[in-house]
Amino acid sequence: MLHTDPAKRIKISEIREHIWYTKFYDGPADPPAAEVTLATPKEIDFRVPS
């Protein structure tokens, strides 16, 4: 959300202090392209656990 009120805006210093920014974390590593497969509807279990 874009805040137009300057008091509510996040400051660059707050972003730079964030652990993901300082440790260069962008999520888990992507699997190699050869290992990526798309699930077909038959492979997906649509049942709701009881």
HUSULWO-V295945 format. One record per pair of residues at least 24 apart in sequence whose ideal C-beta (glycine too) atoms are under 6 Angstrom apart, sorted by the first residue. I is the first residue (numbers start at 1). GAP is how many residues later the second one is. D is the distance in Angstrom with one decimal. If there is no record, write none. Layout:
i->{I I}
gap->{GAP GAP}
d->{D D}
This chain:
none
